[in-house]
C-alpha cells in the first residue's frame, strides 16, 4: 500500500534536515538592479493597461450617455492645468513605457 502525501512530506523534510541542505534563497537577499525594476514596471503597466481598457469598455457598454456628454462634464469642472497635465501623464505613461520596453525586449 502507498504512502500518504503527509508521510511523504515528513520523510522529505526529515531527509533534508539530516543532510543539512541549504534552502533556496529568499527574494530579500537579491540586490535590486535596473533590469529587475524594468521587468516589474513592465508587468505593472501591462496590468494597468488591461484594467484600463476593460473598465473603459465596460463603461462604454453600461453608462447611459455618450462620450461627449462625459467629456463636457469633465470640462465644466474647470480643473487646473497641473491636474490636467498630471492626468494626461498618468494615462500616457503606462502605454508609452509598456510599448517601448516591449520593443526593447524584442530587439
PDB file as gemmi writes it, atoms N, CA and C in Angstrom:
CRYST1    1.000    1.000    1.000  90.00  90.00  90.00 P 1                      
ATOM      1  N   UNK A   1       0.837  -1.171   0.000  1.00  0.00           N  
ATOM      2  CA  UNK A   1       0.000   0.000   0.000  1.00  0.00           C  
ATOM      3  C   UNK A   1       0.892   1.247   0.000  1.00  0.00           C  
ATOM      4  N   UNK A   2       0.519   2.293  -0.767  1.00  0.00           N  
ATOM      5  CA  UNK A   2       1.317   3.503  -0.900  1.00  0.00           C  
ATOM      6  C   UNK A   2       1.249   4.381   0.340  1.00  0.00           C  
ATOM      7  N   UNK A   3       2.132   5.338   0.359  1.00  0.00           N  
ATOM      8  CA  UNK A   3       2.168   6.271   1.487  1.00  0.00           C  
ATOM      9  C   UNK A   3       1.291   7.474   1.180  1.00  0.00           C  
ATOM     10  N   UNK A   4       0.909   8.188   2.218  1.00  0.00           N  
ATOM     11  CA  UNK A   4       0.106   9.397   2.024  1.00  0.00           C  
ATOM     12  C   UNK A   4       1.025  10.579   1.740  1.00  0.00           C  
ATOM     13  N   UNK A   5       0.431  11.649   1.279  1.00  0.00           N  
ATOM     14  CA  UNK A   5       1.201  12.855   0.982  1.00  0.00           C  
ATOM     15  C   UNK A   5       1.840  13.415   2.250  1.00  0.00           C  
ATOM     16  N   UNK A   6       1.120  13.311   3.361  1.00  0.00           N  
ATOM     17  CA  UNK A   6       1.648  13.823   4.626  1.00  0.00           C  
ATOM     18  C   UNK A   6       2.895  13.039   5.037  1.00  0.00           C  
ATOM     19  N   UNK A   7       2.866  11.734   4.851  1.00  0.00           N  
ATOM     20  CA  UNK A   7       4.020  10.903   5.179  1.00  0.00           C  
ATOM     21  C   UNK A   7       5.190  11.194   4.253  1.00  0.00           C  
ATOM     22  N   UNK A   8       4.898  11.399   2.975  1.00  0.00           N  
ATOM     23  CA  UNK A   8       5.951  11.724   2.010  1.00  0.00           C  
ATOM     24  C   UNK A   8       6.629  13.044   2.363  1.00  0.00           C  
ATOM     25  N   UNK A   9       5.839  14.040   2.712  1.00  0.00           N  
ATOM     26  CA  UNK A   9       6.415  15.337   3.075  1.00  0.00           C  
ATOM     27  C   UNK A   9       7.250  15.230   4.349  1.00  0.00           C  
ATOM     28  N   UNK A  10       6.773  14.466   5.316  1.00  0.00           N  
ATOM     29  CA  UNK A  10       7.533  14.288   6.548  1.00  0.00           C  
ATOM     30  C   UNK A  10       8.865  13.607   6.252  1.00  0.00           C  
ATOM     31  N   UNK A  11       8.841  12.614   5.386  1.00  0.00           N  
ATOM     32  CA  UNK A  11      10.082  11.921   5.019  1.00  0.00           C  
ATOM     33  C   UNK A  11      11.037  12.851   4.267  1.00  0.00           C  
ATOM     34  N   UNK A  12      10.479  13.665   3.380  1.00  0.00           N  
ATOM     35  CA  UNK A  12      11.281  14.620   2.610  1.00  0.00           C  
ATOM     36  C   UNK A  12      11.991  15.606   3.541  1.00  0.00           C  
ATOM     37  N   UNK A  13      11.236  16.212   4.485  1.00  0.00           N  
ATOM     38  CA  UNK A  13      11.837  17.193   5.379  1.00  0.00           C  
ATOM     39  C   UNK A  13      12.814  16.552   6.350  1.00  0.00           C  
ATOM     40  N   UNK A  14      12.539  15.336   6.759  1.00  0.00           N  
ATOM     41  CA  UNK A  14      13.472  14.627   7.640  1.00  0.00           C  
ATOM     42  C   UNK A  14      14.796  14.379   6.914  1.00  0.00           C  
ATOM     43  N   UNK A  15      14.722  13.948   5.649  1.00  0.00           N  
ATOM     44  CA  UNK A  15      15.928  13.693   4.862  1.00  0.00           C  
ATOM     45  C   UNK A  15      16.726  14.982   4.657  1.00  0.00           C  
ATOM     46  N   UNK A  16      16.031  16.095   4.349  1.00  0.00           N  
ATOM     47  CA  UNK A  16      16.726  17.369   4.137  1.00  0.00           C  
ATOM     48  C   UNK A  16      17.341  17.902   5.422  1.00  0.00           C  
ATOM     49  N   UNK A  17      16.696  17.676   6.539  1.00  0.00           N  
ATOM     50  CA  UNK A  17      17.234  18.123   7.819  1.00  0.00           C  
ATOM     51  C   UNK A  17      18.495  17.348   8.168  1.00  0.00           C  
ATOM     52  N   UNK A  18      18.479  16.035   7.931  1.00  0.00           N  
ATOM     53  CA  UNK A  18      19.644  15.201   8.235  1.00  0.00           C  
ATOM     54  C   UNK A  18      20.837  15.545   7.342  1.00  0.00           C  
ATOM     55  N   UNK A  19      20.572  15.820   6.061  1.00  0.00           N  
ATOM     56  CA  UNK A  19      21.667  16.097   5.121  1.00  0.00           C  
ATOM     57  C   UNK A  19      22.160  17.540   5.207  1.00  0.00           C  
ATOM     58  N   UNK A  20      21.472  18.385   5.985  1.00  0.00           N  
ATOM     59  CA  UNK A  20      21.870  19.771   6.204  1.00  0.00           C  
ATOM     60  C   UNK A  20      21.963  20.552   4.892  1.00  0.00           C  
ATOM     61  N   UNK A  21      21.019  20.312   3.990  1.00  0.00           N  
ATOM     62  CA  UNK A  21      20.983  21.027   2.714  1.00  0.00           C  
ATOM     63  C   UNK A  21      20.480  22.451   2.931  1.00  0.00           C  
ATOM     64  N   UNK A  22      21.026  23.398   2.165  1.00  0.00           N  
ATOM     65  CA  UNK A  22      20.519  24.774   2.297  1.00  0.00           C  
ATOM     66  C   UNK A  22      19.176  24.906   1.584  1.00  0.00           C  
ATOM     67  N   UNK A  23      18.361  25.812   2.100  1.00  0.00           N  
ATOM     68  CA  UNK A  23      17.095  26.115   1.441  1.00  0.00           C  
ATOM     69  C   UNK A  23      17.347  27.088   0.292  1.00  0.00           C  
ATOM     70  N   UNK A  24      16.405  27.158  -0.612  1.00  0.00           N  
ATOM     71  CA  UNK A  24      16.524  28.115  -1.711  1.00  0.00           C  
ATOM     72  C   UNK A  24      16.578  29.529  -1.152  1.00  0.00           C  
ATOM     73  N   UNK A  25      17.334  30.430  -1.807  1.00  0.00           N  
ATOM     74  CA  UNK A  25      17.412  31.800  -1.275  1.00  0.00           C  
ATOM     75  C   UNK A  25      16.071  32.519  -1.384  1.00  0.00           C  
ATOM     76  N   UNK A  26      15.828  33.356  -0.431  1.00  0.00           N  
ATOM     77  CA  UNK A  26      14.592  34.120  -0.417  1.00  0.00           C  
ATOM     78  C   UNK A  26      14.757  35.373  -1.269  1.00  0.00           C  
ATOM     79  N   UNK A  27      13.663  35.943  -1.703  1.00  0.00           N  
ATOM     80  CA  UNK A  27      13.683  37.124  -2.565  1.00  0.00           C  
ATOM     81  C   UNK A  27      14.425  38.291  -1.913  1.00  0.00           C  
ATOM     82  N   UNK A  28      14.410  38.363  -0.603  1.00  0.00           N  
ATOM     83  CA  UNK A  28      15.000  39.516   0.077  1.00  0.00           C  
ATOM     84  C   UNK A  28      16.517  39.559  -0.005  1.00  0.00           C  
ATOM     85  N   UNK A  29      17.193  38.485  -0.432  1.00  0.00           N  
ATOM     86  CA  UNK A  29      18.650  38.528  -0.485  1.00  0.00           C  
ATOM     87  C   UNK A  29      19.159  39.145  -1.786  1.00  0.00           C  
ATOM     88  N   UNK A  30      18.292  39.287  -2.796  1.00  0.00           N  
ATOM     89  CA  UNK A  30      18.735  39.814  -4.075  1.00  0.00           C  
ATOM     90  C   UNK A  30      18.893  41.331  -4.012  1.00  0.00           C  
ATOM     91  N   UNK A  31      19.944  41.847  -4.659  1.00  0.00           N  
ATOM     92  CA  UNK A  31      20.118  43.286  -4.772  1.00  0.00           C  
ATOM     93  C   UNK A  31      19.291  43.775  -5.956  1.00  0.00           C  
ATOM     94  N   UNK A  32      18.631  44.914  -5.788  1.00  0.00           N  
ATOM     95  CA  UNK A  32      17.819  45.460  -6.867  1.00  0.00           C  
ATOM     96  C   UNK A  32      18.724  45.904  -8.004  1.00  0.00           C  
ATOM     97  N   UNK A  33      18.294  45.612  -9.220  1.00  0.00           N  
ATOM     98  CA  UNK A  33      19.029  46.031 -10.400  1.00  0.00           C  
ATOM     99  C   UNK A  33      18.054  46.707 -11.362  1.00  0.00           C  
ATOM    100  N   UNK A  34      18.596  47.414 -12.328  1.00  0.00           N  
ATOM    101  CA  UNK A  34      17.755  48.112 -13.294  1.00  0.00           C  
ATOM    102  C   UNK A  34      16.884  47.146 -14.101  1.00  0.00           C  
ATOM    103  N   UNK A  35      17.425  46.032 -14.639  1.00  0.00           N  
ATOM    104  CA  UNK A  35      16.552  45.112 -15.375  1.00  0.00           C  
ATOM    105  C   UNK A  35      15.422  44.535 -14.522  1.00  0.00           C  
ATOM    106  N   UNK A  36      15.702  44.293 -13.241  1.00  0.00           N  
ATOM    107  CA  UNK A  36      14.661  43.769 -12.357  1.00  0.00           C  
ATOM    108  C   UNK A  36      13.542  44.801 -12.189  1.00  0.00           C  
ATOM    109  N   UNK A  37      13.914  46.043 -11.957  1.00  0.00           N  
ATOM    110  CA  UNK A  37      12.923  47.105 -11.787  1.00  0.00           C  
ATOM    111  C   UNK A  37      12.142  47.339 -13.075  1.00  0.00           C  
ATOM    112  N   UNK A  38      12.830  47.273 -14.219  1.00  0.00           N  
ATOM    113  CA  UNK A  38      12.146  47.472 -15.500  1.00  0.00           C  
ATOM    114  C   UNK A  38      11.166  46.345 -15.775  1.00  0.00           C  
ATOM    115  N   UNK A  39      11.519  45.126 -15.416  1.00  0.00           N  
ATOM    116  CA  UNK A  39      10.623  43.993 -15.612  1.00  0.00           C  
ATOM    117  C   UNK A  39       9.371  44.133 -14.765  1.00  0.00           C  
ATOM    118  N   UNK A  40       9.546  44.522 -13.512  1.00  0.00           N  
ATOM    119  CA  UNK A  40       8.402  44.696 -12.621  1.00  0.00           C  
ATOM    120  C   UNK A  40       7.506  45.833 -13.121  1.00  0.00           C  
ATOM    121  N   UNK A  41       8.119  46.939 -13.565  1.00  0.00           N  
ATOM    122  CA  UNK A  41       7.349  48.066 -14.083  1.00  0.00           C  
ATOM    123  C   UNK A  41       6.612  47.677 -15.357  1.00  0.00           C  
ATOM    124  N   UNK A  42       7.251  46.875 -16.211  1.00  0.00           N  
ATOM    125  CA  UNK A  42       6.609  46.413 -17.450  1.00  0.00           C  
ATOM    126  C   UNK A  42       5.364  45.592 -17.128  1.00  0.00           C  
ATOM    127  N   UNK A  43       5.466  44.717 -16.161  1.00  0.00           N  
ATOM    128  CA  UNK A  43       4.312  43.910 -15.773  1.00  0.00           C  
ATOM    129  C   UNK A  43       3.223  44.776 -15.165  1.00  0.00           C  
ATOM    130  N   UNK A  44       3.618  45.736 -14.333  1.00  0.00           N  
ATOM    131  CA  UNK A  44       2.636  46.632 -13.720  1.00  0.00           C  
ATOM    132  C   UNK A  44       1.899  47.484 -14.730  1.00  0.00           C  
ATOM    133  N   UNK A  45       2.635  48.024 -15.719  1.00  0.00           N  
ATOM    134  CA  UNK A  45       1.968  48.832 -16.738  1.00  0.00           C  
ATOM    135  C   UNK A  45       1.080  47.969 -17.625  1.00  0.00           C  
ATOM    136  N   UNK A  46       1.475  46.726 -17.864  1.00  0.00           N  
ATOM    137  CA  UNK A  46       0.623  45.821 -18.647  1.00  0.00           C  
ATOM    138  C   UNK A  46      -0.682  45.545 -17.929  1.00  0.00           C  
ATOM    139  N   UNK A  47      -0.605  45.322 -16.622  1.00  0.00           N  
ATOM    140  CA  UNK A  47      -1.823  45.097 -15.839  1.00  0.00           C  
ATOM    141  C   UNK A  47      -2.683  46.356 -15.828  1.00  0.00           C  
ATOM    142  N   UNK A  48      -2.054  47.524 -15.648  1.00  0.00           N  
ATOM    143  CA  UNK A  48      -2.804  48.783 -15.629  1.00  0.00           C  
ATOM    144  C   UNK A  48      -3.492  49.028 -16.970  1.00  0.00           C  
ATOM    145  N   UNK A  49      -2.799  48.736 -18.079  1.00  0.00           N  
ATOM    146  CA  UNK A  49      -3.405  48.933 -19.394  1.00  0.00           C  
ATOM    147  C   UNK A  49      -4.590  48.001 -19.614  1.00  0.00           C  
ATOM    148  N   UNK A  50      -4.447  46.741 -19.242  1.00  0.00           N  
ATOM    149  CA  UNK A  50      -5.559  45.829 -19.469  1.00  0.00           C  
ATOM    150  C   UNK A  50      -6.747  46.164 -18.570  1.00  0.00           C  
ATOM    151  N   UNK A  51      -6.487  46.596 -17.336  1.00  0.00           N  
ATOM    152  CA  UNK A  51      -7.588  47.024 -16.473  1.00  0.00           C  
ATOM    153  C   UNK A  51      -8.258  48.283 -17.027  1.00  0.00           C  
ATOM    154  N   UNK A  52      -7.434  49.234 -17.491  1.00  0.00           N  
ATOM    155  CA  UNK A  52      -7.988  50.471 -18.037  1.00  0.00           C  
ATOM    156  C   UNK A  52      -8.848  50.242 -19.266  1.00  0.00           C  
ATOM    157  N   UNK A  53      -8.368  49.416 -20.177  1.00  0.00           N  
ATOM    158  CA  UNK A  53      -9.146  49.129 -21.389  1.00  0.00           C  
ATOM    159  C   UNK A  53     -10.430  48.386 -21.022  1.00  0.00           C  
ATOM    160  N   UNK A  54     -10.335  47.448 -20.099  1.00  0.00           N  
ATOM    161  CA  UNK A  54     -11.522  46.695 -19.679  1.00  0.00           C  
ATOM    162  C   UNK A  54     -12.554  47.613 -19.026  1.00  0.00           C  
ATOM    163  N   UNK A  55     -12.098  48.489 -18.135  1.00  0.00           N  
ATOM    164  CA  UNK A  55     -13.034  49.408 -17.472  1.00  0.00           C  
ATOM    165  C   UNK A  55     -13.639  50.409 -18.452  1.00  0.00           C  
ATOM    166  N   UNK A  56     -12.821  50.886 -19.400  1.00  0.00           N  
ATOM    167  CA  UNK A  56     -13.348  51.821 -20.398  1.00  0.00           C  
ATOM    168  C   UNK A  56     -14.407  51.134 -21.257  1.00  0.00           C  
ATOM    169  N   UNK A  57     -14.138  49.902 -21.674  1.00  0.00           N  
ATOM    170  CA  UNK A  57     -15.119  49.160 -22.472  1.00  0.00           C  
ATOM    171  C   UNK A  57     -16.387  48.873 -21.689  1.00  0.00           C  
ATOM    172  N   UNK A  58     -16.239  48.502 -20.426  1.00  0.00           N  
ATOM    173  CA  UNK A  58     -17.404  48.243 -19.584  1.00  0.00           C  
ATOM    174  C   UNK A  58     -18.215  49.524 -19.377  1.00  0.00           C  
ATOM    175  N   UNK A  59     -17.531  50.643 -19.179  1.00  0.00           N  
ATOM    176  CA  UNK A  59     -18.220  51.924 -19.012  1.00  0.00           C  
ATOM    177  C   UNK A  59     -18.957  52.298 -20.300  1.00  0.00           C  
ATOM    178  N   UNK A  60     -18.336  52.038 -21.453  1.00  0.00           N  
ATOM    179  CA  UNK A  60     -18.988  52.361 -22.719  1.00  0.00           C  
ATOM    180  C   UNK A  60     -20.263  51.543 -22.906  1.00  0.00           C  
ATOM    181  N   UNK A  61     -20.270  50.333 -22.377  1.00  0.00           N  
ATOM    182  CA  UNK A  61     -21.460  49.491 -22.502  1.00  0.00           C  
ATOM    183  C   UNK A  61     -22.554  49.857 -21.496  1.00  0.00           C  
ATOM    184  N   UNK A  62     -22.166  50.222 -20.288  1.00  0.00           N  
ATOM    185  CA  UNK A  62     -23.141  50.362 -19.210  1.00  0.00           C  
ATOM    186  C   UNK A  62     -23.616  51.785 -18.939  1.00  0.00           C  
ATOM    187  N   UNK A  63     -22.794  52.793 -19.221  1.00  0.00           N  
ATOM    188  CA  UNK A  63     -23.205  54.161 -18.911  1.00  0.00           C  
ATOM    189  C   UNK A  63     -24.271  54.631 -19.897  1.00  0.00           C  
ATOM    190  N   UNK A  64     -25.258  55.395 -19.407  1.00  0.00           N  
ATOM    191  CA  UNK A  64     -26.397  55.751 -20.261  1.00  0.00           C  
ATOM    192  C   UNK A  64     -26.098  56.800 -21.333  1.00  0.00           C  
ATOM    193  N   UNK A  65     -25.171  57.707 -21.082  1.00  0.00           N  
ATOM    194  CA  UNK A  65     -24.894  58.789 -22.037  1.00  0.00           C  
ATOM    195  C   UNK A  65     -23.744  58.419 -22.969  1.00  0.00           C  
ATOM    196  N   UNK A  66     -23.581  59.241 -24.013  1.00  0.00           N  
ATOM    197  CA  UNK A  66     -22.485  59.069 -24.952  1.00  0.00           C  
ATOM    198  C   UNK A  66     -21.236  59.775 -24.415  1.00  0.00           C  
ATOM    199  N   UNK A  67     -20.069  59.472 -24.991  1.00  0.00           N  
ATOM    200  CA  UNK A  67     -18.792  60.009 -24.540  1.00  0.00           C  
ATOM    201  C   UNK A  67     -18.760  61.540 -24.507  1.00  0.00           C  
ATOM    202  N   UNK A  68     -19.275  62.265 -25.524  1.00  0.00           N  
ATOM    203  CA  UNK A  68     -19.212  63.742 -25.472  1.00  0.00           C  
ATOM    204  C   UNK A  68     -19.880  64.341 -24.231  1.00  0.00           C  
ATOM    205  N   UNK A  69     -20.915  63.708 -23.737  1.00  0.00           N  
ATOM    206  CA  UNK A  69     -21.575  64.202 -22.518  1.00  0.00           C  
ATOM    207  C   UNK A  69     -20.606  64.170 -21.336  1.00  0.00           C  
ATOM    208  N   UNK A  70     -19.897  63.069 -21.174  1.00  0.00           N  
ATOM    209  CA  UNK A  70     -18.963  62.936 -20.055  1.00  0.00           C  
ATOM    210  C   UNK A  70     -17.739  63.834 -20.242  1.00  0.00           C  
ATOM    211  N   UNK A  71     -17.315  64.041 -21.473  1.00  0.00           N  
ATOM    212  CA  UNK A  71     -16.212  64.957 -21.747  1.00  0.00           C  
ATOM    213  C   UNK A  71     -16.605  66.386 -21.374  1.00  0.00           C  
ATOM    214  N   UNK A  72     -17.827  66.773 -21.723  1.00  0.00           N  
ATOM    215  CA  UNK A  72     -18.308  68.112 -21.355  1.00  0.00           C  
ATOM    216  C   UNK A  72     -18.410  68.255 -19.841  1.00  0.00           C  
ATOM    217  N   UNK A  73     -18.796  67.201 -19.152  1.00  0.00           N  
ATOM    218  CA  UNK A  73     -18.876  67.237 -17.685  1.00  0.00           C  
ATOM    219  C   UNK A  73     -17.502  67.487 -17.075  1.00  0.00           C  
ATOM    220  N   UNK A  74     -16.479  66.813 -17.593  1.00  0.00           N  
ATOM    221  CA  UNK A  74     -15.119  66.998 -17.083  1.00  0.00           C  
ATOM    222  C   UNK A  74     -14.632  68.414 -17.387  1.00  0.00           C  
ATOM    223  N   UNK A  75     -14.933  68.914 -18.599  1.00  0.00           N  
ATOM    224  CA  UNK A  75     -14.524  70.283 -18.950  1.00  0.00           C  
ATOM    225  C   UNK A  75     -15.208  71.322 -18.064  1.00  0.00           C  
ATOM    226  N   UNK A  76     -16.441  71.059 -17.650  1.00  0.00           N  
ATOM    227  CA  UNK A  76     -17.167  72.028 -16.822  1.00  0.00           C  
ATOM    228  C   UNK A  76     -16.630  72.098 -15.392  1.00  0.00           C  
ATOM    229  N   UNK A  77     -15.796  71.148 -14.996  1.00  0.00           N  
ATOM    230  CA  UNK A  77     -15.233  71.168 -13.645  1.00  0.00           C  
ATOM    231  C   UNK A  77     -14.169  72.239 -13.469  1.00  0.00           C  
ATOM    232  N   UNK A  78     -13.643  72.788 -14.561  1.00  0.00           N  
ATOM    233  CA  UNK A  78     -12.610  73.833 -14.542  1.00  0.00           C  
ATOM    234  C   UNK A  78     -11.420  73.421 -13.685  1.00  0.00           C  
ATOM    235  N   UNK A  79     -10.868  72.275 -13.986  1.00  0.00           N  
ATOM    236  CA  UNK A  79      -9.701  71.779 -13.263  1.00  0.00           C  
ATOM    237  C   UNK A  79      -8.475  72.569 -13.681  1.00  0.00           C  
ATOM    238  N   UNK A  80      -7.537  72.720 -12.776  1.00  0.00           N  
ATOM    239  CA  UNK A  80      -6.323  73.474 -13.062  1.00  0.00           C  
ATOM    240  C   UNK A  80      -5.413  72.739 -14.034  1.00  0.00           C  
ATOM    241  N   UNK A  81      -4.501  73.481 -14.681  1.00  0.00           N  
ATOM    242  CA  UNK A  81      -3.609  72.862 -15.651  1.00  0.00           C  
ATOM    243  C   UNK A  81      -2.692  71.802 -15.034  1.00  0.00           C  
ATOM    244  N   UNK A  82      -2.296  71.983 -13.785  1.00  0.00           N  
ATOM    245  CA  UNK A  82      -1.420  70.993 -13.143  1.00  0.00           C  
ATOM    246  C   UNK A  82      -2.141  69.652 -13.031  1.00  0.00           C  
ATOM    247  N   UNK A  83      -3.406  69.677 -12.662  1.00  0.00           N  
ATOM    248  CA  UNK A  83      -4.173  68.444 -12.538  1.00  0.00           C  
ATOM    249  C   UNK A  83      -4.443  67.816 -13.905  1.00  0.00           C  
ATOM    250  N   UNK A  84      -4.715  68.647 -14.888  1.00  0.00           N  
ATOM    251  CA  UNK A  84      -4.968  68.143 -16.245  1.00  0.00           C  
ATOM    252  C   UNK A  84      -3.711  67.463 -16.795  1.00  0.00           C  
ATOM    253  N   UNK A  85      -2.546  68.120 -16.664  1.00  0.00           N  
ATOM    254  CA  UNK A  85      -1.309  67.529 -17.177  1.00  0.00           C  
ATOM    255  C   UNK A  85      -0.912  66.283 -16.389  1.00  0.00           C  
ATOM    256  N   UNK A  86      -1.195  66.260 -15.106  1.00  0.00           N  
ATOM    257  CA  UNK A  86      -0.915  65.062 -14.308  1.00  0.00           C  
ATOM    258  C   UNK A  86      -1.784  63.898 -14.761  1.00  0.00           C  
ATOM    259  N   UNK A  87      -3.039  64.168 -15.037  1.00  0.00           N  
ATOM    260  CA  UNK A  87      -3.944  63.120 -15.521  1.00  0.00           C  
ATOM    261  C   UNK A  87      -3.516  62.625 -16.898  1.00  0.00           C  
ATOM    262  N   UNK A  88      -3.108  63.538 -17.770  1.00  0.00           N  
ATOM    263  CA  UNK A  88      -2.634  63.140 -19.100  1.00  0.00           C  
ATOM    264  C   UNK A  88      -1.390  62.261 -18.988  1.00  0.00           C  
ATOM    265  N   UNK A  89      -0.478  62.650 -18.087  1.00  0.00           N  
ATOM    266  CA  UNK A  89       0.731  61.855 -17.883  1.00  0.00           C  
ATOM    267  C   UNK A  89       0.377  60.475 -17.337  1.00  0.00           C  
ATOM    268  N   UNK A  90      -0.563  60.421 -16.386  1.00  0.00           N  
ATOM    269  CA  UNK A  90      -0.968  59.143 -15.794  1.00  0.00           C  
ATOM    270  C   UNK A  90      -1.605  58.224 -16.838  1.00  0.00           C  
ATOM    271  N   UNK A  91      -2.221  58.788 -17.854  1.00  0.00           N  
ATOM    272  CA  UNK A  91      -2.795  57.971 -18.922  1.00  0.00           C  
ATOM    273  C   UNK A  91      -1.762  57.592 -19.975  1.00  0.00           C  
ATOM    274  N   UNK A  92      -0.832  58.505 -20.277  1.00  0.00           N  
ATOM    275  CA  UNK A  92       0.127  58.273 -21.355  1.00  0.00           C  
ATOM    276  C   UNK A  92       1.330  57.438 -20.930  1.00  0.00           C  
ATOM    277  N   UNK A  93       1.768  57.555 -19.674  1.00  0.00           N  
ATOM    278  CA  UNK A  93       2.975  56.861 -19.240  1.00  0.00           C  
ATOM    279  C   UNK A  93       2.890  55.340 -19.362  1.00  0.00           C  
ATOM    280  N   UNK A  94       1.836  54.692 -18.853  1.00  0.00           N  
ATOM    281  CA  UNK A  94       1.811  53.228 -18.964  1.00  0.00           C  
ATOM    282  C   UNK A  94       1.868  52.738 -20.402  1.00  0.00           C  
ATOM    283  N   UNK A  95       1.124  53.389 -21.294  1.00  0.00           N  
ATOM    284  CA  UNK A  95       1.129  52.980 -22.699  1.00  0.00           C  
ATOM    285  C   UNK A  95       2.507  53.175 -23.322  1.00  0.00           C  
ATOM    286  N   UNK A  96       3.101  54.340 -23.103  1.00  0.00           N  
ATOM    287  CA  UNK A  96       4.404  54.642 -23.686  1.00  0.00           C  
ATOM    288  C   UNK A  96       5.487  53.722 -23.133  1.00  0.00           C  
ATOM    289  N   UNK A  97       5.542  53.576 -21.816  1.00  0.00           N  
ATOM    290  CA  UNK A  97       6.571  52.741 -21.209  1.00  0.00           C  
ATOM    291  C   UNK A  97       6.428  51.291 -21.648  1.00  0.00           C  
ATOM    292  N   UNK A  98       5.213  50.770 -21.607  1.00  0.00           N  
ATOM    293  CA  UNK A  98       4.990  49.370 -21.950  1.00  0.00           C  
ATOM    294  C   UNK A  98       5.347  49.107 -23.417  1.00  0.00           C  
ATOM    295  N   UNK A  99       5.005  50.041 -24.280  1.00  0.00           N  
ATOM    296  CA  UNK A  99       5.314  49.879 -25.703  1.00  0.00           C  
ATOM    297  C   UNK A  99       6.822  49.884 -25.948  1.00  0.00           C  
ATOM    298  N   UNK A 100       7.517  50.901 -25.442  1.00  0.00           N  
ATOM    299  CA  UNK A 100       8.965  50.994 -25.680  1.00  0.00           C  
ATOM    300  C   UNK A 100       9.749  49.893 -24.984  1.00  0.00           C  
ATOM    301  N   UNK A 101       9.317  49.477 -23.811  1.00  0.00           N  
ATOM    302  CA  UNK A 101      10.002  48.394 -23.131  1.00  0.00           C  
ATOM    303  C   UNK A 101       9.761  47.067 -23.850  1.00  0.00           C  
ATOM    304  N   UNK A 102       8.580  46.896 -24.430  1.00  0.00           N  
ATOM    305  CA  UNK A 102       8.318  45.691 -25.220  1.00  0.00           C  
ATOM    306  C   UNK A 102       9.180  45.650 -26.478  1.00  0.00           C  
ATOM    307  N   UNK A 103       9.349  46.797 -27.128  1.00  0.00           N  
ATOM    308  CA  UNK A 103      10.216  46.885 -28.305  1.00  0.00           C  
ATOM    309  C   UNK A 103      11.660  46.600 -27.905  1.00  0.00           C  
ATOM    310  N   UNK A 104      12.094  47.167 -26.778  1.00  0.00           N  
ATOM    311  CA  UNK A 104      13.449  46.910 -26.282  1.00  0.00           C  
ATOM    312  C   UNK A 104      13.677  45.422 -26.028  1.00  0.00           C  
ATOM    313  N   UNK A 105      12.677  44.784 -25.466  1.00  0.00           N  
ATOM    314  CA  UNK A 105      12.785  43.358 -25.181  1.00  0.00           C  
ATOM    315  C   UNK A 105      12.871  42.548 -26.477  1.00  0.00           C  
ATOM    316  N   UNK A 106      12.095  42.922 -27.479  1.00  0.00           N  
ATOM    317  CA  UNK A 106      12.144  42.203 -28.755  1.00  0.00           C  
ATOM    318  C   UNK A 106      13.480  42.369 -29.472  1.00  0.00           C  
ATOM    319  N   UNK A 107      14.054  43.573 -29.371  1.00  0.00           N  
ATOM    320  CA  UNK A 107      15.345  43.817 -30.027  1.00  0.00           C  
ATOM    321  C   UNK A 107      16.418  43.070 -29.299  1.00  0.00           C  
TER     322      UNK A 107                                                      
END                                                                             
